[in-house]
Every structure is written in structure tokens, then in C-alpha cells.
Amino acid sequence: MSFQWFERADLLEGISKRVQGFCAGYRQNLALMGPQGSGKTTLLRRYLQERLPRDAGLLPVYLEAAEDDHLAECAARFVRAILYGILQGTGNPDLPASISGLLEASRPAVPQTAGLAGQVLALAEGRRPDEAYELMWDLPALASQETGHRVLLVLEEFHRLRALPVREPFRALGRKIMVQSSTMFLLTSSNPEVARSILHEGLSLLFGKFETLEMPSLTGPDCRRAMREVSGSVQDPLLEQILVGLAQGRADRLHLLLGVLQKHRLPGLATEQAVGDLLEELFLEPASLLRREFELQLRSLPTHPVRALCIEVLGAVASGLHRLPQISDAVGRSRSETLRALRILTEPALLSRHGVFYHLQDRLFALWMSTAQPALQGEGCVGSPQAARRFREAAGRWVRQMREASARSLEERLEELIGQWRGEWAELEGRRTQLPKLAEIRRISAPFPFGGVVARRSAGGKGGWCVVLWTRTLEEAQAGQLVQLLRAQRLWAGYRKVVLATQRAELNARLVLQGERIRLWDQHVVNGLMELYGLLPIPLAESAESAGSQHPQPGWAESVRLTDRPPMTQHAGGAGDISIGGAG
């Protein structure tokens, strides 16, 4: 289906050009980086299947580094991938399944490669990890020499190699990459921050021999257009809003949602029934990949009784309780017991911690925990019809809450958010800000065309906050007008001033506001705060997404971080500080 390639033509073209250049004798290694679920694996596998030049004498080798890998396991997978690649080129359809069979079958064609592969395996099993690791990376060059083909080595999640029990794994790899002109390395990583550090430090010997390609999450317009490509337009915009929100820009999640859309033609149904049908198949069906994934995550937790408490804590967080006291009260345990469970859950990143908040970032997993997992408890006793009925009731309540929230005005939702602040420190788009407890929160209209919210500090404190809304593309002239309007409000002198722009803001408009120490937020920032405070996110309007498609905005996780401690230093508005005037 064409949506699997949606909005990735530039990346495909970049990979194709580098591979074509490699075939012509010029080598430029690639590092493809993007968040988990952005579609890197799908993109590469389809490239290898459909775009890879078949007559260029290339030997493709595909390998994924695993979490908590043992060197013997890593070496076995590497040897298997190399030998499979060689033997597949011979046209033999009956390839052995065992490594010993692969070694035997490959000896006539590539005796030196087979011999070195056996040596690598013996060293890895014989607890000589450094020697095995060094020789392992000689296999591509030797295979190229014996077959006469250049090697395209795709190594997924290469940053995981750092966990192998060897000395300086990336320095050793870097030395091999430098001298292997017949091998092109295409590395991927779902941890861009760690991957960049490795490329700059661990692989520093390579200098400019790596080109980095960024694979961002899909934007809202990407997801919406893909849905319409599959199912056509829908009568109720809430259905699209819900599906775009659940996809979260992840290509793998969008793929699942679109598959059910195409199968059931859900847009013809009422939204409550359509969402119920879609989620019932994804969440309850025993063969559902999503249900299996979520149940596997729960089974990976420590055994009973800790596992039972962890599942209860996950359910509390999924239902919108994000702070330790709230979670502790919900599960009926002491704070020390609850904190222990929270620490366990943050180690495998089932939960993320943002200061005093705990958050389940995967919205589909959160929804499964709050609707399907409780319904599935005791399914073997009461039967699946009862589980389905309980689930449909819970899913229906969730859809109704979404509908009610989407019907409320932006000012009302913003007023609700500000009313939740209690002095937390937030890192908003890289800048530290305190979200103080505010009083007398009220909406404002004239002279601001799209309204806003203003509030003063509680307990007689000086200053306050003023958030002005702008729901169209923000241009330089309009930013100047907003500055003049805010200057004219003498009562708000010393208030922290923010412009919340739900659509694209031009660069010059941003600079105008920055020059006046007025902060600019986009809707992703506000939605990040909404979720951490247990509030439903504000759905992105289609017009806002259309404008934003030309200038993709970061996901909320990159825009918002809350911390329970103040910044180490307080700036007073120097050249590098663009915080807003007035006390935080």
C-alpha cells in the first residue's frame, strides 16, 4: 500500500543516491536516525526489496543489534546474515537452517569466509570476546574479496553494540570501517542522542565518512492524508482527530490503524461505534499484534507480587494520575511501595519521569491499560462476550470524553490547564520556566482578536501570566500588532507574556516577539502540559496542520519537560536568554 512510503521520498532518494555512488566506486556511509516507530525498518526493508539495484553486483547483509546482547549471540547472527547473503546469491532455494549447515554449504564458494566465520564463532563461545569482535568485522571485506561483490551492510540499532562485553566496541568498529572500501555501512538508531554521541566520539576516526539522515515522526497532515487515501473523507472530524492522536506520528502505529480502517470501512459508522470496532480488534483479538506486544510488556515485569503492583500502578497512570500521592492513593499502597514500583517501570521505559510527574507516552498502550486490560482480567472465567461488553463501555466513555473536550473552547481548556499549576519547574522547548500557582484566572477578549487567558499570582503576589491566542498563520506585521496591544495593557506590567500560536509562525514573527521578551508557544507545547496534568490534549485543527506541514513541529516529548527542582542559575535576560519579563 502506498501509504507505507508516505512523505519519505526525500529519504529514499538520499539512500538511493548514496548506494548508487557506492556502486560507482564512491563510498559514503549512512546513519539513519529517528524515534522508535518512525518507520526506519519498514523503509529499509522495502528499499532492499524494491529499490536495491539488482545488476550492480551488490551483496546486501541485514542485521539488527539486540538489547542485552551476548557476544556469542551477536556473532552467530552476524555469521548467519553474511552466509545467507552469499548463498542467496547462488540461487539455491534450499538453504540450511543451522549455522553448521550454512558453514558447510558455503565452503565450496567462499572457503576463506567460511573459515573465518567458524573461527569467530569458536572465539566467541570460548570466552575470547575482544578477539572474536575484531575478527567479526573482517567478514564483510573477506566476503567481498571472495565473491567479487561490494557489500551493503545494514546494521539496525547500532548503538546497542555499546552493551557488548568488549573493549571500546565503536573504536574497533571505526578502524574496520576506515579500511573496508568495499563495504558500505548503513547504520540506524532509535536513540538519536546516543547515536550522535557515538558518531562524534566512538567513531571519531571516520571524520566525514558518515552522512546522517534524520527520519522524524510523521506529522499530523501526513497521518490525515494517509487515512483519507485509504478510507476517503469522514463526516465526523472527531474520528480523524482521535486516530491522528493515537498514531502519534509513529509509522508502525499508523500502519495498524490504517489496516483496520481499510478492512472495516469505519468512516461510514458513527464515531463511537467506529472507534469501538477498531479498538476492539486491536486490543481484544487474541491474534492482534498490538495486544501481544502489550501483554509481553506486562509479562516482562518482575514476578508476583511486584508485577501485580506494577500493573496496578500502570493502570493508575494510564487513567490520568501522574503524581506519586495520586498514584499511591489509587492503588491503596504506601508511597514507598508505590515509588518502588514506579522505579521498576521507568527502567524499561514503560513509564517516563518528568520531574514530579510520571507519564505513559505511548497513547495506544495507555488506552489499552485503561480500557482493555481491566476488561480482559478473568476473561477465562466470564467469557469473551462479557469482556467485550466491558471494554465497549469503557471505550465509549473515553470517546464521549474526547467529544466533550473537543467541543470546549481553546480559552476554556487553557484556563483549566493554568488552574492546575502548583509551582512546578518546566523545561519548555529548552527553556526553564516555573509554572506558579495563579489566582483569578479569567478569559480576555477585546482588543485581542482570538482571546486569551490572564491570571495573577495567588496570595497577593506581584505579577502574573497573560497568554494570548493566535489561531492563524502568524506573520511579522501581526506579531508587531500583538506587541503594541500587549504594551498598551498597563495593568499587566510585570506579567509573563506568552503568545499561543496554533498555526505556523513565520521566522520574522518569532524574532519580533523574542525582541520584546514575549514567549511563543505552539499547540504541541500546550498539549504536552495537558497530558502531564492528566488532561485530554487539544486536537489539532486541520488548517493548523496544513500550515504546519511545511514547517514540522516537534512532538510534545521534545517540547516539554517538567522537573521538580529549579534551574542551577537564574538569568536576568542576557543576550542568550529569551525568557519573558517578570518573575517566574
C-alpha positions as CSV (number, residue, x, y, z in Angstrom):
1,M,0.0,0.0,0.0
2,S,1.4,3.4,-1.0
3,F,0.9,5.0,2.5
4,Q,3.9,3.0,3.7
5,W,6.1,5.3,1.7
6,F,4.1,8.4,2.8
7,E,6.2,11.6,2.8
8,R,9.5,9.6,2.8
9,A,10.5,10.3,-0.8
10,D,13.4,12.5,0.2
11,L,14.9,9.8,2.5
12,L,14.5,7.1,-0.2
13,E,16.2,9.4,-2.7
14,G,19.1,10.1,-0.3
15,I,19.6,6.4,0.3
16,S,19.4,5.6,-3.4
17,K,22.0,8.2,-4.3
18,R,24.5,7.0,-1.8
19,V,24.1,3.4,-2.8
20,Q,24.4,4.3,-6.5
21,G,27.5,6.3,-5.7
22,F,28.9,3.3,-3.8
23,C,28.3,1.0,-6.8
24,A,30.1,3.6,-8.9
25,G,33.2,3.4,-6.6
26,Y,32.5,6.3,-4.2
27,R,31.7,5.3,-0.6
28,Q,29.7,7.5,1.8
29,N,28.4,5.6,4.8
30,L,24.9,6.5,6.1
31,A,23.4,6.8,9.6
32,L,19.6,6.9,9.6
33,M,18.2,8.2,12.9
34,G,14.7,8.7,14.2
35,P,12.5,7.9,17.1
36,Q,11.1,4.5,17.7
37,G,8.2,3.7,15.4
38,S,9.1,6.3,12.8
39,G,9.3,3.7,10.1
40,K,13.1,3.1,9.7
41,T,12.9,-0.6,9.5
42,T,9.9,-0.6,7.1
43,L,11.7,1.9,4.9
44,L,14.9,0.0,4.7
45,R,13.4,-3.4,4.2
46,R,11.2,-2.1,1.3
47,Y,14.2,-0.3,-0.1
48,L,16.2,-3.6,-0.1
49,Q,13.3,-5.5,-1.7
50,E,12.1,-2.9,-4.3
51,R,14.8,-0.3,-4.9
52,L,18.1,-2.0,-4.5
53,P,19.9,-2.2,-7.9
54,R,19.8,-5.9,-8.9
55,D,22.5,-5.7,-11.6
56,A,25.1,-3.7,-9.7
57,G,26.9,-6.7,-8.0
58,L,25.8,-5.8,-4.5
59,L,25.8,-8.3,-1.6
60,P,23.2,-7.0,0.9
61,V,23.6,-8.1,4.5
62,Y,20.9,-7.2,7.1
63,L,21.5,-7.4,10.8
64,E,19.8,-5.9,13.9
65,A,21.7,-5.5,17.2
66,A,19.6,-6.8,20.1
67,E,19.1,-5.4,23.6
68,D,21.3,-7.0,26.2
69,D,23.1,-9.0,23.5
70,H,25.7,-11.7,24.4
71,L,28.6,-11.6,22.1
72,A,28.1,-15.2,21.1
73,E,24.6,-14.5,20.0
74,C,25.6,-11.3,18.2
75,A,28.4,-13.2,16.4
76,A,26.1,-16.1,15.4
77,R,23.5,-13.7,13.9
78,F,26.3,-11.8,12.1
79,V,27.7,-15.0,10.6
80,R,24.2,-16.2,9.6
81,A,23.4,-12.9,7.9
82,I,26.7,-12.9,5.9
83,L,26.5,-16.6,4.8
84,Y,22.8,-16.3,3.9
85,G,23.6,-13.2,1.8
86,I,26.3,-15.1,0.0
87,L,24.3,-18.3,-0.6
88,Q,21.2,-16.5,-1.7
89,G,23.3,-15.0,-4.5
90,T,23.9,-18.5,-5.8
91,G,20.2,-19.0,-6.5
92,N,19.9,-22.1,-4.2
93,P,16.4,-22.1,-2.8
94,D,17.1,-24.7,-0.1
95,L,19.4,-23.0,2.3
96,P,20.3,-24.8,5.6
97,A,18.7,-23.6,8.8
98,S,21.6,-24.3,11.1
99,I,24.8,-22.3,11.3
100,S,26.8,-25.5,10.9
101,G,24.9,-26.3,7.7
102,L,25.5,-22.8,6.4
103,L,29.2,-23.1,7.1
104,E,29.3,-26.4,5.2
105,A,27.3,-25.2,2.3
106,S,29.3,-22.0,1.9
107,R,32.8,-23.6,2.0
108,P,32.9,-24.5,-1.7
109,A,32.1,-20.9,-2.8
110,V,33.9,-18.9,-0.1
111,P,36.3,-21.1,1.8
112,Q,38.2,-18.2,3.5
113,T,35.0,-16.5,4.6
114,A,33.6,-19.8,6.0
115,G,36.8,-20.5,7.8
116,L,37.0,-17.1,9.4
117,A,33.3,-17.3,10.4
118,G,34.0,-20.6,12.1
119,Q,36.9,-19.0,13.9
120,V,34.8,-16.1,15.1
121,L,32.1,-18.4,16.5
122,A,34.7,-20.5,18.3
123,L,36.4,-17.5,19.9
124,A,33.0,-16.0,21.0
125,E,32.0,-19.3,22.5
126,G,35.4,-19.7,24.1
127,R,35.1,-16.5,26.0
128,R,37.6,-14.5,24.0
129,P,35.3,-11.6,23.2
130,D,37.7,-9.0,22.1
131,E,39.4,-11.3,19.5
132,A,36.0,-12.5,18.3
133,Y,34.7,-9.0,17.9
134,E,37.7,-7.7,16.0
135,L,37.6,-10.7,13.5
136,M,33.8,-10.4,13.1
137,W,34.1,-7.1,11.3
138,D,36.6,-8.6,8.9
139,L,33.9,-10.9,7.4
140,P,32.3,-8.3,5.1
141,A,35.7,-7.4,3.4
142,L,36.6,-11.1,3.0
143,A,33.2,-11.9,1.6
144,S,33.6,-9.1,-0.9
145,Q,37.0,-10.3,-1.9
146,E,35.9,-13.9,-2.5
147,T,32.6,-13.1,-4.2
148,G,33.7,-10.1,-6.2
149,H,30.7,-8.2,-4.9
150,R,30.5,-5.0,-2.9
151,V,28.8,-5.4,0.5
152,L,25.9,-3.2,1.7
153,L,25.8,-3.9,5.4
154,V,22.6,-2.6,7.1
155,L,23.1,-2.6,10.9
156,E,19.9,-1.7,12.8
157,E,20.1,-0.1,16.3
158,F,23.8,0.1,16.1
159,H,24.0,2.0,19.4
160,R,23.2,-1.3,21.2
161,L,26.7,-2.5,20.4
162,R,27.9,-0.4,23.3
163,A,26.5,-3.1,25.7
164,L,28.7,-5.9,24.3
165,P,31.4,-7.1,26.8
166,V,34.3,-5.8,24.6
167,R,36.8,-3.0,25.0
168,E,35.8,0.2,23.1
169,P,33.4,-1.5,20.6
170,F,33.0,1.6,18.4
171,R,36.7,2.4,18.2
172,A,37.3,-1.1,17.0
173,L,34.4,-0.9,14.5
174,G,35.7,2.5,13.3
175,R,39.1,1.1,12.5
176,K,37.5,-1.6,10.4
177,I,35.1,0.8,8.6
178,M,38.1,3.0,7.6
179,V,39.9,0.3,5.7
180,Q,37.0,-1.5,4.1
181,S,36.4,0.4,1.0
182,S,34.4,-2.5,-0.5
183,T,31.7,-2.3,2.3
184,M,29.1,0.4,2.7
185,F,27.7,0.7,6.3
186,L,24.1,1.8,6.7
187,L,23.5,2.3,10.4
188,T,20.2,3.0,12.1
189,S,19.3,4.1,15.6
190,S,16.1,4.8,17.5
191,N,18.1,6.7,20.1
192,P,19.4,9.7,18.1
193,E,21.0,11.5,21.1
194,V,23.2,8.4,21.9
195,A,23.8,7.7,18.3
196,R,25.1,11.2,17.6
197,S,27.5,10.9,20.5
198,I,28.8,7.6,19.2
199,L,29.4,9.0,15.7
200,H,31.2,12.1,17.1
201,E,33.2,10.2,19.8
202,G,33.3,6.5,19.4
203,L,33.6,6.6,15.6
204,S,35.6,9.8,15.5
205,L,38.3,8.2,13.4
206,L,35.9,8.2,10.4
207,F,35.8,12.0,10.1
208,G,33.5,12.8,7.2
209,K,32.9,9.3,6.1
210,F,29.3,9.2,7.5
211,E,26.3,11.2,6.4
212,T,23.4,11.5,8.8
213,L,19.8,11.3,7.7
214,E,17.1,12.3,10.1
215,M,13.8,10.4,10.0
216,P,11.3,12.5,12.0
217,S,7.9,11.2,13.2
218,L,5.1,11.6,10.7
219,T,3.3,14.9,11.0
220,G,-0.4,15.4,11.6
221,P,-1.0,16.2,7.9
222,D,0.9,13.0,6.9
223,C,-1.3,10.8,9.0
224,R,-4.5,12.6,8.0
225,R,-3.7,12.3,4.2
226,A,-2.8,8.7,4.6
227,M,-6.1,8.0,6.3
228,R,-8.0,9.7,3.5
229,E,-6.0,7.8,0.9
230,V,-7.2,4.6,2.5
231,S,-10.8,5.4,3.5
232,G,-11.8,8.7,2.0
233,S,-13.1,11.7,3.9
234,V,-15.2,11.2,7.1
235,Q,-18.3,13.1,8.2
236,D,-17.2,13.5,11.8
237,P,-13.8,15.2,12.2
238,L,-13.6,13.7,15.7
239,L,-12.8,10.3,14.2
240,E,-9.8,11.7,12.3
241,Q,-8.7,13.7,15.4
242,I,-8.8,10.5,17.5
243,L,-6.9,8.4,15.0
244,V,-4.2,11.1,14.4
245,G,-3.7,11.4,18.1
246,L,-3.4,7.7,18.7
247,A,-0.9,7.3,15.8
248,Q,1.4,9.9,17.5
249,G,3.4,10.2,14.3
250,R,4.6,6.6,14.5
251,A,4.6,4.8,11.2
252,D,4.1,1.4,12.8
253,R,1.0,2.6,14.7
254,L,-0.4,4.3,11.7
255,H,0.1,1.2,9.7
256,L,-2.0,-0.8,12.2
257,L,-4.8,1.8,12.3
258,L,-4.9,2.1,8.5
259,G,-5.1,-1.7,8.1
260,V,-8.3,-1.8,10.3
261,L,-9.7,1.3,8.5
262,Q,-9.3,-0.4,5.2
263,K,-10.7,-3.7,6.4
264,H,-13.8,-2.4,8.0
265,R,-14.6,0.9,6.2
266,L,-15.2,2.5,9.6
267,P,-15.7,6.1,8.4
268,G,-19.3,5.2,7.4
269,L,-20.2,4.4,11.0
270,A,-20.9,6.7,13.9
271,T,-17.7,7.7,15.7
272,E,-18.4,5.9,18.9
273,Q,-19.1,2.6,17.1
274,A,-16.2,3.1,14.6
275,V,-13.7,3.7,17.4
276,G,-15.1,0.8,19.4
277,D,-14.9,-1.6,16.4
278,L,-11.3,-0.5,15.6
279,L,-10.0,-0.7,19.1
280,E,-11.8,-4.0,19.9
281,E,-9.9,-5.7,17.0
282,L,-6.6,-4.1,18.0
283,F,-7.0,-4.6,21.8
284,L,-9.0,-7.7,22.4
285,E,-8.4,-10.1,19.5
286,P,-6.0,-12.9,20.7
287,A,-4.2,-12.8,17.3
288,S,-3.7,-9.0,17.5
289,L,-0.1,-7.9,17.2
290,L,-0.8,-4.9,19.4
291,R,-2.4,-7.0,22.2
292,R,0.5,-9.4,22.1
293,E,3.0,-6.6,22.3
294,F,1.3,-5.0,25.3
295,E,0.9,-8.3,27.1
296,L,4.5,-9.1,26.5
297,Q,5.5,-5.8,28.1
298,L,3.5,-6.8,31.2
299,R,5.0,-10.3,31.3
300,S,8.5,-8.8,31.2
301,L,8.0,-7.2,34.6
302,P,9.3,-8.9,37.7
303,T,7.3,-11.8,39.0
304,H,4.3,-11.7,41.5
305,P,3.7,-9.9,43.8
306,V,5.7,-7.0,42.4
307,R,4.3,-7.5,39.0
308,A,0.7,-7.2,40.3
309,L,1.5,-3.8,41.9
310,C,3.4,-2.6,38.8
311,I,0.3,-3.4,36.7
312,E,-1.9,-1.5,39.1
313,V,0.4,1.5,39.0
314,L,0.5,1.4,35.2
315,G,-3.3,1.4,35.2
316,A,-3.4,4.4,37.5
317,V,-1.0,6.4,35.4
318,A,-2.9,5.4,32.2
319,S,-6.1,6.7,33.7
320,G,-4.6,10.2,34.2
321,L,-3.0,10.1,37.6
322,H,0.6,11.3,37.2
323,R,2.0,12.2,40.6
324,L,3.1,9.9,43.4
325,P,0.5,10.9,46.0
326,Q,-2.4,10.4,43.5
327,I,-1.0,7.1,42.3
328,S,-0.4,5.8,45.8
329,D,-4.0,6.6,46.9
330,A,-5.4,5.0,43.7
331,V,-3.6,1.6,44.3
332,G,-4.0,1.7,48.1
333,R,-0.3,1.3,48.9
334,S,2.2,3.3,50.8
335,R,4.2,5.9,49.0
336,S,7.4,3.9,49.4
337,E,5.9,0.8,47.9
338,T,4.4,2.8,45.1
339,L,7.7,4.6,44.4
340,R,9.5,1.2,44.2
341,A,7.0,0.1,41.5
342,L,7.5,3.4,39.7
343,R,11.2,2.9,39.6
344,I,10.8,-0.6,38.2
345,L,8.5,0.8,35.5
346,T,10.9,3.6,34.5
347,E,13.9,1.2,34.0
348,P,12.5,-0.4,30.8
349,A,10.9,2.9,29.9
350,L,7.3,1.7,30.2
351,L,6.9,5.0,32.1
352,S,8.9,8.2,31.7
353,R,9.5,10.6,34.5
354,H,9.3,14.4,34.1
355,G,10.2,15.9,37.5
356,V,7.3,15.1,39.8
357,F,5.2,13.6,37.0
358,Y,5.1,10.0,35.7
359,H,3.8,9.6,32.2
360,L,2.9,6.8,29.8
361,Q,4.0,8.2,26.4
362,D,2.5,5.5,24.2
363,R,-1.1,6.6,23.9
364,L,-2.3,3.3,22.5
365,F,-0.7,1.4,25.4
366,A,-2.2,3.9,27.9
367,L,-5.6,3.4,26.3
368,W,-5.2,-0.4,26.3
369,M,-4.3,-0.3,30.0
370,S,-7.3,1.9,30.9
371,T,-9.9,0.1,28.8
372,A,-8.9,-3.3,27.6
373,Q,-6.6,-4.7,30.3
374,P,-9.2,-4.4,33.1
375,A,-11.8,-6.0,30.8
376,L,-9.6,-8.9,30.0
377,Q,-9.0,-9.7,33.7
378,G,-10.7,-13.1,34.4
379,E,-11.7,-13.5,30.8
380,G,-11.3,-17.2,31.1
381,C,-13.9,-17.3,33.8
382,V,-16.6,-15.0,32.5
383,G,-16.1,-15.4,28.7
384,S,-15.1,-13.1,25.9
385,P,-18.6,-11.6,25.3
386,Q,-18.6,-10.1,28.8
387,A,-15.0,-8.8,28.3
388,A,-16.0,-7.2,25.0
389,R,-19.1,-5.6,26.6
390,R,-17.0,-4.2,29.5
391,F,-14.4,-2.9,27.0
392,R,-17.0,-1.3,24.8
393,E,-18.5,0.5,27.8
394,A,-15.0,1.8,28.8
395,A,-14.1,2.8,25.2
396,G,-17.4,4.5,24.8
397,R,-16.8,6.6,27.9
398,W,-13.4,7.6,26.5
399,V,-14.8,8.7,23.2
400,R,-17.5,10.7,24.9
401,Q,-14.9,12.5,27.0
402,M,-12.9,13.2,23.8
403,R,-16.0,14.6,22.2
404,E,-16.8,16.8,25.2
405,A,-13.2,18.1,25.4
406,S,-13.1,18.9,21.6
407,A,-16.3,20.9,21.9
408,R,-14.9,23.2,24.5
409,S,-13.2,26.4,23.5
410,L,-9.4,26.8,23.5
411,E,-9.7,29.5,26.1
412,E,-11.6,27.2,28.4
413,R,-9.1,24.4,28.0
414,L,-6.2,26.8,28.6
415,E,-8.0,28.2,31.7
416,E,-8.3,24.6,33.0
417,L,-4.6,23.9,32.5
418,I,-3.4,27.0,34.2
419,G,-5.6,26.2,37.1
420,Q,-3.6,23.0,37.7
421,W,-0.2,24.7,38.2
422,R,1.3,24.5,41.6
423,G,4.8,25.9,41.2
424,E,6.4,23.1,39.1
425,W,9.5,23.9,37.0
426,A,9.0,23.2,33.3
427,E,11.5,23.0,30.5
428,L,9.5,24.3,27.6
429,E,11.4,23.9,24.2
430,G,14.7,24.0,26.0
431,R,13.9,26.9,28.4
432,R,13.3,26.6,32.1
433,T,10.1,28.1,33.3
434,Q,8.3,27.9,36.7
435,L,4.5,27.3,36.4
436,P,3.3,29.1,39.5
437,K,0.1,28.8,41.4
438,L,-2.2,31.5,39.9
439,A,-5.4,33.1,41.1
440,E,-8.3,35.0,39.4
441,I,-7.9,33.1,36.2
442,R,-10.1,34.7,33.6
443,R,-10.6,34.8,29.8
444,I,-10.0,38.0,27.8
445,S,-11.3,39.1,24.5
446,A,-11.0,42.7,23.1
447,P,-8.7,44.1,22.0
448,F,-7.2,40.6,21.1
449,P,-8.9,39.1,18.1
450,F,-8.7,35.5,19.3
451,G,-8.9,36.0,23.0
452,G,-6.7,34.6,25.7
453,V,-6.3,34.0,29.4
454,V,-4.9,36.2,32.1
455,A,-4.2,35.4,35.8
456,R,-2.3,37.0,38.7
457,R,-0.2,35.3,41.3
458,S,-2.0,33.9,44.3
459,A,-1.7,35.1,47.9
460,G,-1.3,38.7,46.9
461,G,1.9,38.0,44.9
462,K,3.0,40.5,42.4
463,G,2.8,39.9,38.6
464,G,1.1,37.1,36.8
465,W,0.6,35.5,33.4
466,C,-1.0,36.6,30.2
467,V,-1.5,34.1,27.4
468,V,-2.8,35.5,24.1
469,L,-4.2,33.2,21.4
470,W,-3.5,33.4,17.7
471,T,-5.3,30.8,15.5
472,R,-4.0,31.8,12.1
473,T,-0.6,31.9,10.5
474,L,1.4,34.5,12.5
475,E,3.2,36.9,10.2
476,E,5.7,39.6,11.1
477,A,3.2,42.5,10.9
478,Q,0.7,40.7,13.1
479,A,3.4,39.9,15.7
480,G,4.1,43.7,15.8
481,Q,0.5,44.5,16.3
482,L,0.3,41.9,19.2
483,V,3.3,43.6,20.8
484,Q,1.6,47.0,20.6
485,L,-1.6,45.6,22.1
486,L,0.3,44.0,25.0
487,R,2.3,47.2,25.7
488,A,-1.0,49.1,25.9
489,Q,-2.2,46.9,28.8
490,R,-0.7,48.8,31.7
491,L,-2.3,46.6,34.3
492,W,-0.2,43.7,33.1
493,A,3.1,45.4,33.6
494,G,5.5,42.8,35.0
495,Y,3.3,39.9,33.9
496,R,4.9,37.0,32.0
497,K,3.5,37.2,28.4
498,V,3.0,34.3,26.0
499,V,1.5,34.1,22.5
500,L,0.0,30.7,21.9
501,A,0.0,30.2,18.1
502,T,-2.0,27.2,16.9
503,Q,-0.7,27.5,13.4
504,R,2.6,28.3,11.8
505,A,4.6,31.3,13.0
506,E,6.9,32.9,10.5
507,L,10.6,33.3,11.5
508,N,10.4,37.1,11.4
509,A,7.3,37.0,13.7
510,R,9.2,34.8,16.1
511,L,12.1,37.3,16.1
512,V,9.7,40.3,16.7
513,L,8.3,38.5,19.8
514,Q,11.7,37.4,21.0
515,G,13.0,41.0,20.8
516,E,10.1,42.1,23.2
517,R,10.8,39.1,25.6
518,I,7.4,37.6,24.7
519,R,7.5,33.8,24.5
520,L,5.9,31.9,21.6
521,W,4.3,28.5,22.3
522,D,2.8,26.2,19.8
523,Q,0.0,23.8,20.4
524,H,2.4,20.9,20.9
525,V,3.9,22.6,23.9
526,V,0.4,23.1,25.5
527,N,-0.6,19.6,24.7
528,G,2.5,18.3,26.4
529,L,1.5,20.1,29.6
530,M,-2.1,18.9,29.2
531,E,-1.1,15.3,29.2
532,L,1.3,15.6,32.2
533,Y,-1.5,17.2,34.2
534,G,-3.9,14.4,33.2
535,L,-6.0,16.5,30.8
536,L,-7.0,15.4,27.3
537,P,-4.9,17.0,24.6
538,I,-6.3,19.7,22.3
539,P,-6.9,18.2,18.8
540,L,-5.0,19.9,16.1
541,A,-7.3,21.7,13.6
542,E,-6.9,20.7,10.0
543,S,-6.0,24.2,8.9
544,A,-3.3,24.3,11.6
545,E,-1.9,21.0,10.4
546,S,-1.9,22.1,6.8
547,A,0.2,25.1,7.7
548,G,2.4,23.1,9.9
549,S,3.1,20.5,7.3
550,Q,5.6,22.9,5.6
551,H,7.4,23.5,8.9
552,P,7.0,20.3,11.1
553,Q,6.8,21.0,14.8
554,P,8.5,18.7,17.3
555,G,6.5,16.1,19.3
556,W,5.5,17.1,22.8
557,A,8.2,14.9,24.4
558,E,10.8,17.1,22.7
559,S,8.9,20.3,23.6
560,V,8.1,19.9,27.3
561,R,9.9,18.5,30.3
562,L,8.9,19.1,33.9
563,T,11.3,18.9,36.7
564,D,10.9,19.1,40.5
565,R,14.0,21.4,41.0
566,P,14.8,24.9,39.9
567,P,17.5,25.7,37.4
568,M,21.0,26.0,38.7
569,T,21.3,29.6,37.5
570,Q,18.9,32.4,37.0
571,H,19.5,34.7,34.1
572,A,18.4,38.3,34.1
573,G,17.6,38.4,30.4
574,G,21.1,38.4,28.8
575,A,21.7,38.0,25.1
576,G,21.2,34.3,25.2
577,D,18.1,34.3,27.4
578,I,14.7,34.8,25.8
579,S,12.6,34.2,28.8
580,I,9.7,36.6,29.5
581,G,10.0,39.6,31.7
582,G,8.6,39.3,35.2
583,A,9.4,36.8,37.9
584,G,9.0,33.2,37.1
